[in-house]
C-alpha cells in the first residue's frame, strides 16, 4: 500500500522500469496541456500552459486566451482565413 499522500488521485502516476528490471510508480503533479489550433493543429500563443489546474482557475479570463474572435480555439492564420471566407460568402 502506498503512503497516504500517494493514494490521492490529484497526482499523476507513471510506471517506470528501473535498471534492475523492477517496475516502480513515479508520482508527478498534474499539469495543464498545450492548447492547439482546432483547424491546423499549431500550438496556440497567448494561452498559458504547463500550469496546475488551480493556477489556471485563479487567472482572470483575459489572461487565459487572446481577446479576438476564436481566441484560444483557432490560430491567427486560420482565424484570418475563416473571416476572409465568410466575407466572400464561401462558407
Ligand atoms: Zn490554425
PDB file of the backbone (N, CA, C, O) and the ligand in Angstrom, with CONECT records:
HET     ZN  A 101       1
ATOM      1  N   UNK A   1       0.853  -1.208   0.000  1.00  0.00           N
ATOM      2  CA  UNK A   1       0.000   0.000   0.000  1.00  0.00           C
ATOM      3  C   UNK A   1       0.883   1.251   0.000  1.00  0.00           C
ATOM      4  O   UNK A   1       1.773   1.374   0.841  1.00  0.00           O
ATOM      5  N   UNK A   2       0.645   2.193  -0.945  1.00  0.00           N
ATOM      6  CA  UNK A   2       1.468   3.414  -0.952  1.00  0.00           C
ATOM      7  C   UNK A   2       1.182   4.291   0.264  1.00  0.00           C
ATOM      8  O   UNK A   2       0.161   4.144   0.936  1.00  0.00           O
ATOM      9  N   UNK A   3       2.112   5.206   0.526  1.00  0.00           N
ATOM     10  CA  UNK A   3       1.925   6.140   1.636  1.00  0.00           C
ATOM     11  C   UNK A   3       0.651   6.955   1.405  1.00  0.00           C
ATOM     12  O   UNK A   3       0.275   7.172   0.253  1.00  0.00           O
ATOM     13  N   UNK A   4      -0.017   7.407   2.454  1.00  0.00           N
ATOM     14  CA  UNK A   4      -1.297   8.108   2.293  1.00  0.00           C
ATOM     15  C   UNK A   4      -1.255   9.256   1.289  1.00  0.00           C
ATOM     16  O   UNK A   4      -2.208   9.429   0.530  1.00  0.00           O
ATOM     17  N   UNK A   5      -0.174  10.051   1.261  1.00  0.00           N
ATOM     18  CA  UNK A   5      -0.116  11.190   0.340  1.00  0.00           C
ATOM     19  C   UNK A   5      -0.101  10.736  -1.132  1.00  0.00           C
ATOM     20  O   UNK A   5      -0.488  11.499  -2.018  1.00  0.00           O
ATOM     21  N   UNK A   6       0.344   9.497  -1.389  1.00  0.00           N
ATOM     22  CA  UNK A   6       0.398   8.995  -2.759  1.00  0.00           C
ATOM     23  C   UNK A   6      -0.866   8.249  -3.172  1.00  0.00           C
ATOM     24  O   UNK A   6      -0.964   7.777  -4.305  1.00  0.00           O
ATOM     25  N   UNK A   7      -1.825   8.138  -2.269  1.00  0.00           N
ATOM     26  CA  UNK A   7      -3.087   7.490  -2.624  1.00  0.00           C
ATOM     27  C   UNK A   7      -4.033   8.479  -3.303  1.00  0.00           C
ATOM     28  O   UNK A   7      -5.043   8.076  -3.879  1.00  0.00           O
ATOM     29  N   UNK A   8      -3.710   9.771  -3.237  1.00  0.00           N
ATOM     30  CA  UNK A   8      -4.551  10.795  -3.837  1.00  0.00           C
ATOM     31  C   UNK A   8      -4.509  10.704  -5.354  1.00  0.00           C
ATOM     32  O   UNK A   8      -3.452  10.454  -5.933  1.00  0.00           O
ATOM     33  N   UNK A   9      -5.665  10.907  -6.008  1.00  0.00           N
ATOM     34  CA  UNK A   9      -5.700  10.879  -7.471  1.00  0.00           C
ATOM     35  C   UNK A   9      -5.321  12.234  -8.056  1.00  0.00           C
ATOM     36  O   UNK A   9      -5.343  12.400  -9.276  1.00  0.00           O
ATOM     37  N   UNK A  10      -4.975  13.209  -7.213  1.00  0.00           N
ATOM     38  CA  UNK A  10      -4.576  14.516  -7.737  1.00  0.00           C
ATOM     39  C   UNK A  10      -3.140  14.487  -8.242  1.00  0.00           C
ATOM     40  O   UNK A  10      -2.661  15.477  -8.796  1.00  0.00           O
ATOM     41  N   UNK A  11      -2.444  13.361  -8.058  1.00  0.00           N
ATOM     42  CA  UNK A  11      -1.095  13.203  -8.606  1.00  0.00           C
ATOM     43  C   UNK A  11      -1.164  12.274  -9.811  1.00  0.00           C
ATOM     44  O   UNK A  11      -1.955  11.331  -9.842  1.00  0.00           O
ATOM     45  N   UNK A  12      -0.327  12.554 -10.795  1.00  0.00           N
ATOM     46  CA  UNK A  12      -0.266  11.723 -11.991  1.00  0.00           C
ATOM     47  C   UNK A  12       0.689  10.569 -11.724  1.00  0.00           C
ATOM     48  O   UNK A  12       1.735  10.757 -11.103  1.00  0.00           O
ATOM     49  N   UNK A  13       0.335   9.375 -12.189  1.00  0.00           N
ATOM     50  CA  UNK A  13       1.175   8.198 -11.949  1.00  0.00           C
ATOM     51  C   UNK A  13       1.855   7.757 -13.234  1.00  0.00           C
ATOM     52  O   UNK A  13       1.248   7.748 -14.305  1.00  0.00           O
ATOM     53  N   UNK A  14       3.102   7.400 -13.111  1.00  0.00           N
ATOM     54  CA  UNK A  14       3.830   6.911 -14.281  1.00  0.00           C
ATOM     55  C   UNK A  14       4.612   5.679 -13.878  1.00  0.00           C
ATOM     56  O   UNK A  14       5.360   5.700 -12.900  1.00  0.00           O
ATOM     57  N   UNK A  15       4.435   4.589 -14.643  1.00  0.00           N
ATOM     58  CA  UNK A  15       5.190   3.363 -14.374  1.00  0.00           C
ATOM     59  C   UNK A  15       6.559   3.500 -15.017  1.00  0.00           C
ATOM     60  O   UNK A  15       6.658   3.800 -16.207  1.00  0.00           O
ATOM     61  N   UNK A  16       7.612   3.284 -14.246  1.00  0.00           N
ATOM     62  CA  UNK A  16       8.975   3.414 -14.748  1.00  0.00           C
ATOM     63  C   UNK A  16       9.718   2.123 -14.466  1.00  0.00           C
ATOM     64  O   UNK A  16       9.680   1.598 -13.353  1.00  0.00           O
ATOM     65  N   UNK A  17      10.408   1.609 -15.505  1.00  0.00           N
ATOM     66  CA  UNK A  17      11.215   0.405 -15.300  1.00  0.00           C
ATOM     67  C   UNK A  17      12.613   0.824 -14.884  1.00  0.00           C
ATOM     68  O   UNK A  17      13.278   1.579 -15.594  1.00  0.00           O
ATOM     69  N   UNK A  18      13.049   0.345 -13.759  1.00  0.00           N
ATOM     70  CA  UNK A  18      14.380   0.694 -13.238  1.00  0.00           C
ATOM     71  C   UNK A  18      15.439  -0.171 -13.933  1.00  0.00           C
ATOM     72  O   UNK A  18      15.090  -1.163 -14.573  1.00  0.00           O
ATOM     73  N   UNK A  19      16.726   0.185 -13.819  1.00  0.00           N
ATOM     74  CA  UNK A  19      17.769  -0.618 -14.452  1.00  0.00           C
ATOM     75  C   UNK A  19      17.769  -2.084 -14.003  1.00  0.00           C
ATOM     76  O   UNK A  19      18.211  -2.953 -14.755  1.00  0.00           O
ATOM     77  N   UNK A  20      17.291  -2.366 -12.811  1.00  0.00           N
ATOM     78  CA  UNK A  20      17.257  -3.756 -12.338  1.00  0.00           C
ATOM     79  C   UNK A  20      16.074  -4.536 -12.906  1.00  0.00           C
ATOM     80  O   UNK A  20      15.949  -5.737 -12.669  1.00  0.00           O
ATOM     81  N   UNK A  21      15.194  -3.844 -13.665  1.00  0.00           N
ATOM     82  CA  UNK A  21      14.059  -4.513 -14.290  1.00  0.00           C
ATOM     83  C   UNK A  21      12.780  -4.421 -13.490  1.00  0.00           C
ATOM     84  O   UNK A  21      11.731  -4.888 -13.934  1.00  0.00           O
ATOM     85  N   UNK A  22      12.857  -3.823 -12.311  1.00  0.00           N
ATOM     86  CA  UNK A  22      11.673  -3.689 -11.456  1.00  0.00           C
ATOM     87  C   UNK A  22      10.823  -2.505 -11.955  1.00  0.00           C
ATOM     88  O   UNK A  22      11.365  -1.465 -12.328  1.00  0.00           O
ATOM     89  N   UNK A  23       9.499  -2.670 -11.959  1.00  0.00           N
ATOM     90  CA  UNK A  23       8.618  -1.574 -12.367  1.00  0.00           C
ATOM     91  C   UNK A  23       8.150  -0.839 -11.123  1.00  0.00           C
ATOM     92  O   UNK A  23       7.540  -1.432 -10.233  1.00  0.00           O
ATOM     93  N   UNK A  24       8.436   0.448 -11.066  1.00  0.00           N
ATOM     94  CA  UNK A  24       8.037   1.247  -9.911  1.00  0.00           C
ATOM     95  C   UNK A  24       7.126   2.376 -10.382  1.00  0.00           C
ATOM     96  O   UNK A  24       7.134   2.726 -11.562  1.00  0.00           O
ATOM     97  N   UNK A  25       6.348   2.943  -9.477  1.00  0.00           N
ATOM     98  CA  UNK A  25       5.448   4.045  -9.818  1.00  0.00           C
ATOM     99  C   UNK A  25       6.069   5.360  -9.387  1.00  0.00           C
ATOM    100  O   UNK A  25       6.461   5.528  -8.232  1.00  0.00           O
ATOM    101  N   UNK A  26       6.155   6.291 -10.329  1.00  0.00           N
ATOM    102  CA  UNK A  26       6.609   7.642 -10.004  1.00  0.00           C
ATOM    103  C   UNK A  26       5.387   8.550  -9.989  1.00  0.00           C
ATOM    104  O   UNK A  26       4.477   8.386 -10.801  1.00  0.00           O
ATOM    105  N   UNK A  27       5.367   9.491  -9.084  1.00  0.00           N
ATOM    106  CA  UNK A  27       4.230  10.396  -8.921  1.00  0.00           C
ATOM    107  C   UNK A  27       4.646  11.798  -9.329  1.00  0.00           C
ATOM    108  O   UNK A  27       5.694  12.295  -8.915  1.00  0.00           O
ATOM    109  N   UNK A  28       3.813  12.430 -10.145  1.00  0.00           N
ATOM    110  CA  UNK A  28       4.087  13.792 -10.610  1.00  0.00           C
ATOM    111  C   UNK A  28       2.832  14.620 -10.438  1.00  0.00           C
ATOM    112  O   UNK A  28       1.723  14.087 -10.423  1.00  0.00           O
ATOM    113  N   UNK A  29       3.013  15.945 -10.307  1.00  0.00           N
ATOM    114  CA  UNK A  29       1.862  16.836 -10.259  1.00  0.00           C
ATOM    115  C   UNK A  29       1.227  16.891 -11.636  1.00  0.00           C
ATOM    116  O   UNK A  29       1.931  16.891 -12.646  1.00  0.00           O
ATOM    117  N   UNK A  30      -0.118  16.939 -11.687  1.00  0.00           N
ATOM    118  CA  UNK A  30      -0.797  17.072 -12.975  1.00  0.00           C
ATOM    119  C   UNK A  30      -0.625  18.505 -13.472  1.00  0.00           C
ATOM    120  O   UNK A  30      -0.657  19.456 -12.690  1.00  0.00           O
ATOM    121  N   UNK A  31      -0.445  18.642 -14.770  1.00  0.00           N
ATOM    122  CA  UNK A  31      -0.266  19.954 -15.391  1.00  0.00           C
ATOM    123  C   UNK A  31      -1.250  20.094 -16.540  1.00  0.00           C
ATOM    124  O   UNK A  31      -1.674  19.103 -17.135  1.00  0.00           O
ATOM    125  N   UNK A  32      -1.608  21.341 -16.847  1.00  0.00           N
ATOM    126  CA  UNK A  32      -2.495  21.554 -17.983  1.00  0.00           C
ATOM    127  C   UNK A  32      -1.713  21.314 -19.272  1.00  0.00           C
ATOM    128  O   UNK A  32      -0.504  21.538 -19.321  1.00  0.00           O
ATOM    129  N   UNK A  33      -2.396  20.865 -20.298  1.00  0.00           N
ATOM    130  CA  UNK A  33      -1.757  20.527 -21.565  1.00  0.00           C
ATOM    131  C   UNK A  33      -1.483  21.741 -22.433  1.00  0.00           C
ATOM    132  O   UNK A  33      -1.695  22.883 -22.024  1.00  0.00           O
ATOM    133  N   UNK A  34      -1.005  21.468 -23.643  1.00  0.00           N
ATOM    134  CA  UNK A  34      -0.701  22.522 -24.598  1.00  0.00           C
ATOM    135  C   UNK A  34      -1.900  22.716 -25.521  1.00  0.00           C
ATOM    136  O   UNK A  34      -2.343  21.759 -26.157  1.00  0.00           O
ATOM    137  N   UNK A  35      -2.434  23.935 -25.607  1.00  0.00           N
ATOM    138  CA  UNK A  35      -3.575  24.157 -26.491  1.00  0.00           C
ATOM    139  C   UNK A  35      -3.153  24.224 -27.953  1.00  0.00           C
ATOM    140  O   UNK A  35      -2.144  24.848 -28.282  1.00  0.00           O
ATOM    141  N   UNK A  36      -3.921  23.581 -28.833  1.00  0.00           N
ATOM    142  CA  UNK A  36      -3.619  23.555 -30.263  1.00  0.00           C
ATOM    143  C   UNK A  36      -4.775  24.160 -31.050  1.00  0.00           C
ATOM    144  O   UNK A  36      -5.916  24.177 -30.589  1.00  0.00           O
ATOM    145  N   UNK A  37      -4.464  24.652 -32.240  1.00  0.00           N
ATOM    146  CA  UNK A  37      -5.466  25.204 -33.157  1.00  0.00           C
ATOM    147  C   UNK A  37      -6.408  24.073 -33.595  1.00  0.00           C
ATOM    148  O   UNK A  37      -5.955  22.978 -33.927  1.00  0.00           O
ATOM    149  N   UNK A  38      -7.721  24.347 -33.592  1.00  0.00           N
ATOM    150  CA  UNK A  38      -8.703  23.324 -33.949  1.00  0.00           C
ATOM    151  C   UNK A  38      -8.690  23.029 -35.443  1.00  0.00           C
ATOM    152  O   UNK A  38      -9.198  21.993 -35.870  1.00  0.00           O
ATOM    153  N   UNK A  39      -8.118  23.923 -36.243  1.00  0.00           N
ATOM    154  CA  UNK A  39      -8.112  23.768 -37.706  1.00  0.00           C
ATOM    155  C   UNK A  39      -6.821  23.095 -38.180  1.00  0.00           C
ATOM    156  O   UNK A  39      -6.872  22.071 -38.860  1.00  0.00           O
ATOM    157  N   UNK A  40      -5.656  23.671 -37.822  1.00  0.00           N
ATOM    158  CA  UNK A  40      -4.384  23.170 -38.366  1.00  0.00           C
ATOM    159  C   UNK A  40      -3.527  22.437 -37.329  1.00  0.00           C
ATOM    160  O   UNK A  40      -2.546  21.790 -37.696  1.00  0.00           O
ATOM    161  N   UNK A  41      -3.871  22.524 -36.072  1.00  0.00           N
ATOM    162  CA  UNK A  41      -3.123  21.801 -35.042  1.00  0.00           C
ATOM    163  C   UNK A  41      -1.890  22.509 -34.526  1.00  0.00           C
ATOM    164  O   UNK A  41      -1.131  21.927 -33.750  1.00  0.00           O
ATOM    165  N   UNK A  42      -1.664  23.764 -34.939  1.00  0.00           N
ATOM    166  CA  UNK A  42      -0.499  24.516 -34.459  1.00  0.00           C
ATOM    167  C   UNK A  42      -0.678  24.876 -32.984  1.00  0.00           C
ATOM    168  O   UNK A  42      -1.802  25.013 -32.499  1.00  0.00           O
ATOM    169  N   UNK A  43       0.441  25.027 -32.281  1.00  0.00           N
ATOM    170  CA  UNK A  43       0.378  25.403 -30.870  1.00  0.00           C
ATOM    171  C   UNK A  43      -0.079  26.854 -30.774  1.00  0.00           C
ATOM    172  O   UNK A  43       0.448  27.724 -31.467  1.00  0.00           O
ATOM    173  N   UNK A  44      -1.061  27.110 -29.913  1.00  0.00           N
ATOM    174  CA  UNK A  44      -1.616  28.456 -29.790  1.00  0.00           C
ATOM    175  C   UNK A  44      -0.757  29.332 -28.892  1.00  0.00           C
ATOM    176  O   UNK A  44      -0.274  28.890 -27.850  1.00  0.00           O
ATOM    177  N   UNK A  45      -0.577  30.563 -29.304  1.00  0.00           N
ATOM    178  CA  UNK A  45       0.136  31.543 -28.487  1.00  0.00           C
ATOM    179  C   UNK A  45      -0.843  32.299 -27.607  1.00  0.00           C
ATOM    180  O   UNK A  45      -2.048  32.269 -27.856  1.00  0.00           O
ATOM    181  N   UNK A  46      -0.353  32.967 -26.597  1.00  0.00           N
ATOM    182  CA  UNK A  46      -1.200  33.772 -25.732  1.00  0.00           C
ATOM    183  C   UNK A  46      -2.065  32.973 -24.797  1.00  0.00           C
ATOM    184  O   UNK A  46      -2.951  33.521 -24.140  1.00  0.00           O
ATOM    185  N   UNK A  47      -1.812  31.654 -24.727  1.00  0.00           N
ATOM    186  CA  UNK A  47      -2.577  30.786 -23.831  1.00  0.00           C
ATOM    187  C   UNK A  47      -1.581  30.128 -22.876  1.00  0.00           C
ATOM    188  O   UNK A  47      -0.638  29.485 -23.337  1.00  0.00           O
ATOM    189  N   UNK A  48      -1.760  30.268 -21.566  1.00  0.00           N
ATOM    190  CA  UNK A  48      -0.805  29.660 -20.647  1.00  0.00           C
ATOM    191  C   UNK A  48      -0.838  28.143 -20.698  1.00  0.00           C
ATOM    192  O   UNK A  48      -1.891  27.542 -20.911  1.00  0.00           O
ATOM    193  N   UNK A  49       0.311  27.533 -20.504  1.00  0.00           N
ATOM    194  CA  UNK A  49       0.370  26.057 -20.493  1.00  0.00           C
ATOM    195  C   UNK A  49       1.333  25.583 -19.418  1.00  0.00           C
ATOM    196  O   UNK A  49       2.196  26.328 -18.953  1.00  0.00           O
ATOM    197  N   UNK A  50       1.164  24.343 -19.043  1.00  0.00           N
ATOM    198  CA  UNK A  50       2.030  23.774 -18.026  1.00  0.00           C
ATOM    199  C   UNK A  50       1.744  24.278 -16.625  1.00  0.00           C
ATOM    200  O   UNK A  50       2.601  24.165 -15.749  1.00  0.00           O
ATOM    201  N   UNK A  51       0.566  24.827 -16.391  1.00  0.00           N
ATOM    202  CA  UNK A  51       0.198  25.279 -15.053  1.00  0.00           C
ATOM    203  C   UNK A  51      -0.574  24.176 -14.343  1.00  0.00           C
ATOM    204  O   UNK A  51      -1.048  23.233 -14.977  1.00  0.00           O
ATOM    205  N   UNK A  52      -0.697  24.297 -13.045  1.00  0.00           N
ATOM    206  CA  UNK A  52      -1.594  23.422 -12.295  1.00  0.00           C
ATOM    207  C   UNK A  52      -3.010  23.931 -12.552  1.00  0.00           C
ATOM    208  O   UNK A  52      -3.208  25.110 -12.845  1.00  0.00           O
ATOM    209  N   UNK A  53      -3.999  23.031 -12.440  1.00  0.00           N
ATOM    210  CA  UNK A  53      -5.373  23.427 -12.766  1.00  0.00           C
ATOM    211  C   UNK A  53      -5.880  24.529 -11.833  1.00  0.00           C
ATOM    212  O   UNK A  53      -6.665  25.382 -12.248  1.00  0.00           O
ATOM    213  N   UNK A  54      -5.426  24.512 -10.558  1.00  0.00           N
ATOM    214  CA  UNK A  54      -5.875  25.571  -9.644  1.00  0.00           C
ATOM    215  C   UNK A  54      -5.260  26.907 -10.026  1.00  0.00           C
ATOM    216  O   UNK A  54      -5.878  27.951  -9.819  1.00  0.00           O
ATOM    217  N   UNK A  55      -4.040  26.891 -10.585  1.00  0.00           N
ATOM    218  CA  UNK A  55      -3.404  28.135 -11.030  1.00  0.00           C
ATOM    219  C   UNK A  55      -4.167  28.713 -12.219  1.00  0.00           C
ATOM    220  O   UNK A  55      -4.378  29.922 -12.317  1.00  0.00           O
ATOM    221  N   UNK A  56      -4.578  27.814 -13.125  1.00  0.00           N
ATOM    222  CA  UNK A  56      -5.351  28.222 -14.297  1.00  0.00           C
ATOM    223  C   UNK A  56      -6.683  28.833 -13.852  1.00  0.00           C
ATOM    224  O   UNK A  56      -7.133  29.836 -14.405  1.00  0.00           O
ATOM    225  N   UNK A  57      -7.306  28.211 -12.840  1.00  0.00           N
ATOM    226  CA  UNK A  57      -8.606  28.669 -12.343  1.00  0.00           C
ATOM    227  C   UNK A  57      -8.493  30.060 -11.720  1.00  0.00           C
ATOM    228  O   UNK A  57      -9.436  30.848 -11.789  1.00  0.00           O
ATOM    229  N   UNK A  58      -7.347  30.365 -11.114  1.00  0.00           N
ATOM    230  CA  UNK A  58      -7.168  31.643 -10.435  1.00  0.00           C
ATOM    231  C   UNK A  58      -6.855  32.787 -11.388  1.00  0.00           C
ATOM    232  O   UNK A  58      -6.930  33.952 -10.999  1.00  0.00           O
ATOM    233  N   UNK A  59      -6.504  32.469 -12.635  1.00  0.00           N
ATOM    234  CA  UNK A  59      -6.180  33.520 -13.603  1.00  0.00           C
ATOM    235  C   UNK A  59      -7.459  34.214 -14.072  1.00  0.00           C
ATOM    236  O   UNK A  59      -8.505  33.574 -14.178  1.00  0.00           O
ATOM    237  N   UNK A  60      -7.383  35.519 -14.355  1.00  0.00           N
ATOM    238  CA  UNK A  60      -8.544  36.172 -14.949  1.00  0.00           C
ATOM    239  C   UNK A  60      -8.763  35.669 -16.370  1.00  0.00           C
ATOM    240  O   UNK A  60      -7.825  35.212 -17.023  1.00  0.00           O
ATOM    241  N   UNK A  61     -10.008  35.753 -16.850  1.00  0.00           N
ATOM    242  CA  UNK A  61     -10.356  35.223 -18.165  1.00  0.00           C
ATOM    243  C   UNK A  61      -9.506  35.847 -19.275  1.00  0.00           C
ATOM    244  O   UNK A  61      -9.163  35.188 -20.256  1.00  0.00           O
ATOM    245  N   UNK A  62      -9.172  37.138 -19.098  1.00  0.00           N
ATOM    246  CA  UNK A  62      -8.413  37.847 -20.131  1.00  0.00           C
ATOM    247  C   UNK A  62      -6.981  37.339 -20.260  1.00  0.00           C
ATOM    248  O   UNK A  62      -6.321  37.604 -21.264  1.00  0.00           O
ATOM    249  N   UNK A  63      -6.490  36.610 -19.250  1.00  0.00           N
ATOM    250  CA  UNK A  63      -5.130  36.074 -19.329  1.00  0.00           C
ATOM    251  C   UNK A  63      -5.101  34.615 -19.767  1.00  0.00           C
ATOM    252  O   UNK A  63      -4.037  33.999 -19.838  1.00  0.00           O
ATOM    253  N   UNK A  64      -6.286  34.065 -20.060  1.00  0.00           N
ATOM    254  CA  UNK A  64      -6.350  32.659 -20.450  1.00  0.00           C
ATOM    255  C   UNK A  64      -6.382  32.467 -21.956  1.00  0.00           C
ATOM    256  O   UNK A  64      -6.100  31.370 -22.437  1.00  0.00           O
ATOM    257  N   UNK A  65      -6.720  33.507 -22.717  1.00  0.00           N
ATOM    258  CA  UNK A  65      -6.764  33.411 -24.178  1.00  0.00           C
ATOM    259  C   UNK A  65      -6.711  34.806 -24.762  1.00  0.00           C
ATOM    260  O   UNK A  65      -7.032  35.774 -24.072  1.00  0.00           O
ATOM    261  N   UNK A  66      -6.300  34.937 -26.060  1.00  0.00           N
ATOM    262  CA  UNK A  66      -6.295  36.235 -26.716  1.00  0.00           C
ATOM    263  C   UNK A  66      -7.727  36.737 -26.889  1.00  0.00           C
ATOM    264  O   UNK A  66      -8.645  35.949 -27.119  1.00  0.00           O
ATOM    265  N   UNK A  67      -7.909  38.046 -26.778  1.00  0.00           N
ATOM    266  CA  UNK A  67      -9.259  38.605 -26.852  1.00  0.00           C
ATOM    267  C   UNK A  67      -9.635  38.979 -28.276  1.00  0.00           C
ATOM    268  O   UNK A  67      -9.893  40.149 -28.557  1.00  0.00           O
ATOM    269  N   UNK A  68      -9.669  38.023 -29.161  1.00  0.00           N
ATOM    270  CA  UNK A  68     -10.164  38.247 -30.515  1.00  0.00           C
ATOM    271  C   UNK A  68     -11.133  37.111 -30.823  1.00  0.00           C
ATOM    272  O   UNK A  68     -11.284  36.179 -30.034  1.00  0.00           O
ATOM    273  N   UNK A  69     -11.784  37.200 -31.971  1.00  0.00           N
ATOM    274  CA  UNK A  69     -12.713  36.140 -32.380  1.00  0.00           C
ATOM    275  C   UNK A  69     -11.946  34.825 -32.445  1.00  0.00           C
ATOM    276  O   UNK A  69     -10.838  34.790 -32.981  1.00  0.00           O
ATOM    277  N   UNK A  70     -12.498  33.764 -31.923  1.00  0.00           N
ATOM    278  CA  UNK A  70     -11.903  32.421 -31.901  1.00  0.00           C
ATOM    279  C   UNK A  70     -10.583  32.382 -31.137  1.00  0.00           C
ATOM    280  O   UNK A  70      -9.783  31.467 -31.335  1.00  0.00           O
ATOM    281  N   UNK A  71     -10.342  33.378 -30.255  1.00  0.00           N
ATOM    282  CA  UNK A  71      -9.125  33.396 -29.431  1.00  0.00           C
ATOM    283  C   UNK A  71      -9.096  32.182 -28.521  1.00  0.00           C
ATOM    284  O   UNK A  71     -10.075  31.907 -27.827  1.00  0.00           O
ATOM    285  N   UNK A  72      -7.997  31.455 -28.512  1.00  0.00           N
ATOM    286  CA  UNK A  72      -7.883  30.254 -27.697  1.00  0.00           C
ATOM    287  C   UNK A  72      -8.430  29.016 -28.367  1.00  0.00           C
ATOM    288  O   UNK A  72      -8.384  27.934 -27.781  1.00  0.00           O
ATOM    289  N   UNK A  73      -8.958  29.140 -29.603  1.00  0.00           N
ATOM    290  CA  UNK A  73      -9.505  27.992 -30.348  1.00  0.00           C
ATOM    291  C   UNK A  73      -8.776  27.835 -31.673  1.00  0.00           C
ATOM    292  O   UNK A  73      -8.313  26.746 -32.014  1.00  0.00           O
ATOM    293  N   UNK A  74      -8.678  28.943 -32.424  1.00  0.00           N
ATOM    294  CA  UNK A  74      -8.002  28.919 -33.731  1.00  0.00           C
ATOM    295  C   UNK A  74      -6.753  29.798 -33.665  1.00  0.00           C
ATOM    296  O   UNK A  74      -6.694  30.751 -32.888  1.00  0.00           O
ATOM    297  N   UNK A  75      -5.756  29.465 -34.491  1.00  0.00           N
ATOM    298  CA  UNK A  75      -4.547  30.291 -34.572  1.00  0.00           C
ATOM    299  C   UNK A  75      -4.873  31.535 -35.405  1.00  0.00           C
ATOM    300  O   UNK A  75      -5.883  31.542 -36.108  1.00  0.00           O
ATOM    301  N   UNK A  76      -4.041  32.595 -35.345  1.00  0.00           N
ATOM    302  CA  UNK A  76      -4.346  33.830 -36.065  1.00  0.00           C
ATOM    303  C   UNK A  76      -4.529  33.609 -37.570  1.00  0.00           C
ATOM    304  O   UNK A  76      -5.409  34.219 -38.177  1.00  0.00           O
ATOM    305  N   UNK A  77      -3.709  32.745 -38.177  1.00  0.00           N
ATOM    306  CA  UNK A  77      -3.805  32.488 -39.612  1.00  0.00           C
ATOM    307  C   UNK A  77      -5.132  31.870 -39.991  1.00  0.00           C
ATOM    308  O   UNK A  77      -5.772  32.315 -40.944  1.00  0.00           O
ATOM    309  N   UNK A  78      -5.560  30.847 -39.259  1.00  0.00           N
ATOM    310  CA  UNK A  78      -6.830  30.169 -39.548  1.00  0.00           C
ATOM    311  C   UNK A  78      -8.011  31.101 -39.295  1.00  0.00           C
ATOM    312  O   UNK A  78      -9.005  31.052 -40.021  1.00  0.00           O
ATOM    313  N   UNK A  79      -7.910  31.960 -38.260  1.00  0.00           N
ATOM    314  CA  UNK A  79      -8.971  32.924 -37.973  1.00  0.00           C
ATOM    315  C   UNK A  79      -9.114  33.892 -39.136  1.00  0.00           C
ATOM    316  O   UNK A  79     -10.221  34.194 -39.580  1.00  0.00           O
ATOM    317  N   UNK A  80      -7.978  34.374 -39.620  1.00  0.00           N
ATOM    318  CA  UNK A  80      -7.973  35.300 -40.745  1.00  0.00           C
ATOM    319  C   UNK A  80      -8.578  34.649 -41.991  1.00  0.00           C
ATOM    320  O   UNK A  80      -9.389  35.265 -42.683  1.00  0.00           O
ATOM    321  N   UNK A  81      -8.179  33.393 -42.277  1.00  0.00           N
ATOM    322  CA  UNK A  81      -8.724  32.666 -43.426  1.00  0.00           C
ATOM    323  C   UNK A  81     -10.239  32.503 -43.303  1.00  0.00           C
ATOM    324  O   UNK A  81     -10.978  32.683 -44.271  1.00  0.00           O
ATOM    325  N   UNK A  82     -10.682  32.161 -42.102  1.00  0.00           N
ATOM    326  CA  UNK A  82     -12.102  31.938 -41.857  1.00  0.00           C
ATOM    327  C   UNK A  82     -12.906  33.210 -42.091  1.00  0.00           C
ATOM    328  O   UNK A  82     -13.969  33.184 -42.712  1.00  0.00           O
ATOM    329  N   UNK A  83     -12.378  34.335 -41.579  1.00  0.00           N
ATOM    330  CA  UNK A  83     -13.081  35.609 -41.731  1.00  0.00           C
ATOM    331  C   UNK A  83     -13.132  36.006 -43.209  1.00  0.00           C
ATOM    332  O   UNK A  83     -14.154  36.493 -43.694  1.00  0.00           O
ATOM    333  N   UNK A  84     -12.011  35.793 -43.924  1.00  0.00           N
ATOM    334  CA  UNK A  84     -11.975  36.115 -45.361  1.00  0.00           C
ATOM    335  C   UNK A  84     -12.989  35.274 -46.131  1.00  0.00           C
ATOM    336  O   UNK A  84     -13.705  35.786 -46.992  1.00  0.00           O
ATOM    337  N   UNK A  85     -13.046  33.964 -45.813  1.00  0.00           N
ATOM    338  CA  UNK A  85     -14.001  33.081 -46.479  1.00  0.00           C
ATOM    339  C   UNK A  85     -15.431  33.535 -46.199  1.00  0.00           C
ATOM    340  O   UNK A  85     -16.287  33.506 -47.084  1.00  0.00           O
ATOM    341  N   UNK A  86     -15.684  33.960 -44.942  1.00  0.00           N
ATOM    342  CA  UNK A  86     -17.018  34.391 -44.542  1.00  0.00           C
ATOM    343  C   UNK A  86     -17.424  35.643 -45.314  1.00  0.00           C
ATOM    344  O   UNK A  86     -18.559  35.757 -45.777  1.00  0.00           O
ATOM    345  N   UNK A  87     -16.477  36.589 -45.449  1.00  0.00           N
ATOM    346  CA  UNK A  87     -16.762  37.842 -46.162  1.00  0.00           C
ATOM    347  C   UNK A  87     -17.069  37.565 -47.620  1.00  0.00           C
ATOM    348  O   UNK A  87     -17.940  38.200 -48.215  1.00  0.00           O
ATOM    349  N   UNK A  88     -16.334  36.594 -48.204  1.00  0.00           N
ATOM    350  CA  UNK A  88     -16.545  36.253 -49.619  1.00  0.00           C
ATOM    351  C   UNK A  88     -17.751  35.342 -49.846  1.00  0.00           C
ATOM    352  O   UNK A  88     -18.116  35.037 -50.981  1.00  0.00           O
ATOM    353  N   UNK A  89     -18.360  34.913 -48.731  1.00  0.00           N
ATOM    354  CA  UNK A  89     -19.539  34.046 -48.851  1.00  0.00           C
ATOM    355  C   UNK A  89     -19.206  32.620 -49.252  1.00  0.00           C
ATOM    356  O   UNK A  89     -20.032  31.928 -49.847  1.00  0.00           O
ATOM    357  N   UNK A  90     -17.978  32.172 -48.921  1.00  0.00           N
ATOM    358  CA  UNK A  90     -17.564  30.814 -49.296  1.00  0.00           C
ATOM    359  C   UNK A  90     -17.882  29.776 -48.234  1.00  0.00           C
ATOM    360  O   UNK A  90     -17.558  28.599 -48.388  1.00  0.00           O
ATOM    361  N   UNK A  91     -18.518  30.217 -47.157  1.00  0.00           N
ATOM    362  CA  UNK A  91     -18.851  29.241 -46.101  1.00  0.00           C
ATOM    363  C   UNK A  91     -20.312  28.839 -46.232  1.00  0.00           C
ATOM    364  O   UNK A  91     -20.801  28.028 -45.445  1.00  0.00           O
TER     365      UNK A  91
HETATM  366 ZN    ZN A 101      -4.571  27.085 -37.367  1.00  0.00          ZN
END
